[in-house]
Amino acid sequence: MQIHFQANGMPVEFRRDRMTGTAVLVTPSETITLQTAVNPLTHLSIRLTRTWTATIAGTEVRIVKTRPLLLAGLRPHRYEVFVDGNPVATATGF
């Protein structure tokens, strides 16, 4: 999953690897790790939503992933990106 958006005039890309569960935010100047494959909670969760928060150039970026209740590994998830509380991007996929 890749989502491109702007935060405080800076291009940002959210990337999540379906196989490992690793999630990162990539900017021209840095890469922020939100979730790693070595954390067991990356792969096991009973919650339907997961929220990642990071600060980029003084701006709060929040990404909310919502998974389906049944057969979550086989069905697309919904991703919403908020910058300073305002929705800027929405995507569906793995």
Kinemage of the C-alpha trace (Angstrom):
@kinemage 1
@onewidth
@group {chain A} dominant
@subgroup {mainchain}
@vectorlist {calphas} color= white
{ca met a 1} P 0.000 0.000 0.000
{ca gln a 2} L 1.310 3.418 -0.938
{ca ile a 3} L -0.413 6.738 -0.292
{ca his a 4} L 1.032 10.077 -1.401
{ca phe a 5} L 0.015 13.332 0.309
{ca gln a 6} L 1.352 16.735 1.427
{ca ala a 7} L 2.147 17.771 5.006
{ca asn a 8} L 3.035 21.436 5.523
{ca gly a 9} L 3.981 21.744 1.839
{ca met a 10} L 6.285 18.716 1.996
{ca pro a 11} L 5.579 15.579 -0.087
{ca val a 12} L 5.037 12.522 2.112
{ca glu a 13} L 4.522 8.896 1.205
{ca phe a 14} L 2.973 6.264 3.485
{ca arg a 15} L 4.135 2.737 2.717
{ca arg a 16} L 2.938 -0.519 4.234
{ca asp a 17} L 4.270 -3.930 3.237
{ca arg a 18} L 1.489 -6.510 3.258
{ca met a 19} L 3.786 -9.477 3.890
{ca thr a 20} L 5.845 -8.098 6.783
{ca gly a 21} L 3.429 -5.531 8.197
{ca thr a 22} L 6.122 -2.853 8.221
{ca ala a 23} L 4.700 0.676 7.927
{ca val a 24} L 6.771 3.816 7.287
{ca leu a 25} L 6.353 7.473 6.388
{ca val a 26} L 8.900 8.687 3.833
{ca thr a 27} L 9.751 12.366 3.326
{ca pro a 28} L 12.595 13.896 1.292
{ca ser a 29} L 14.635 14.317 4.481
{ca glu a 30} L 13.724 11.325 6.674
{ca thr a 31} L 12.013 7.958 7.017
{ca ile a 32} L 9.812 7.434 10.074
{ca thr a 33} L 9.078 3.837 11.083
{ca leu a 34} L 5.521 3.434 12.365
{ca gln a 35} L 5.421 -0.346 12.697
{ca thr a 36} L 8.069 -3.062 12.340
{ca ala a 37} L 7.915 -6.754 11.534
{ca val a 38} L 9.860 -7.717 14.679
{ca asn a 39} L 7.039 -6.579 16.973
{ca pro a 40} L 4.626 -9.530 17.515
{ca leu a 41} L 1.687 -7.138 17.875
{ca thr a 42} L 2.184 -6.183 14.232
{ca his a 43} L 0.639 -9.474 13.146
{ca leu a 44} L -1.803 -10.188 15.976
{ca ser a 45} L -4.620 -7.839 16.870
{ca ile a 46} L -8.268 -8.183 17.812
{ca arg a 47} L -9.008 -4.517 17.131
{ca leu a 48} L -10.558 -3.483 13.847
{ca thr a 49} L -8.708 -0.160 13.711
{ca arg a 50} L -5.065 0.737 14.134
{ca thr a 51} L -3.820 4.324 14.386
{ca trp a 52} L -0.302 5.590 13.721
{ca thr a 53} L 0.732 9.144 14.623
{ca ala a 54} L 3.902 11.040 13.692
{ca thr a 55} L 5.108 14.630 13.537
{ca ile a 56} L 6.532 15.866 10.235
{ca ala a 57} L 7.846 19.435 9.951
{ca gly a 58} L 5.809 20.486 12.985
{ca thr a 59} L 2.639 18.970 11.554
{ca glu a 60} L 0.767 16.054 13.119
{ca val a 61} L 0.104 13.206 10.688
{ca arg a 62} L -2.342 10.488 11.712
{ca ile a 63} L -3.069 7.368 9.689
{ca val a 64} L -6.019 5.155 10.560
{ca lys a 65} L -6.246 1.627 9.136
{ca thr a 66} L -9.588 -0.164 9.404
{ca arg a 67} L -9.722 -3.863 8.631
{ca pro a 68} L -12.807 -5.931 7.822
{ca leu a 69} L -14.243 -8.126 10.557
{ca leu a 70} L -14.193 -11.399 8.624
{ca leu a 71} L -11.334 -12.791 6.501
{ca ala a 72} L -9.256 -9.651 7.027
{ca gly a 73} L -6.192 -11.129 5.313
{ca leu a 74} L -8.148 -11.740 2.124
{ca arg a 75} L -10.103 -8.496 1.926
{ca pro a 76} L -8.919 -4.906 1.373
{ca his a 77} L -8.381 -2.558 4.309
{ca arg a 78} L -9.365 1.121 4.437
{ca tyr a 79} L -6.662 3.745 5.097
{ca glu a 80} L -7.406 7.356 6.047
{ca val a 81} L -4.723 10.047 6.343
{ca phe a 82} L -5.235 13.147 8.491
{ca val a 83} L -2.892 16.144 8.639
{ca asp a 84} L -3.527 18.369 11.680
{ca gly a 85} L -6.928 16.677 12.055
{ca asn a 86} L -8.029 17.371 8.467
{ca pro a 87} L -8.600 14.414 6.118
{ca val a 88} L -6.241 14.594 3.127
{ca ala a 89} L -6.283 11.099 1.608
{ca thr a 90} L -8.259 7.877 1.636
{ca ala a 91} L -7.318 4.572 0.044
{ca thr a 92} L -8.462 0.978 0.016
{ca gly a 93} L -6.103 -1.933 -0.404
{ca phe a 94} L -3.688 -4.258 1.341
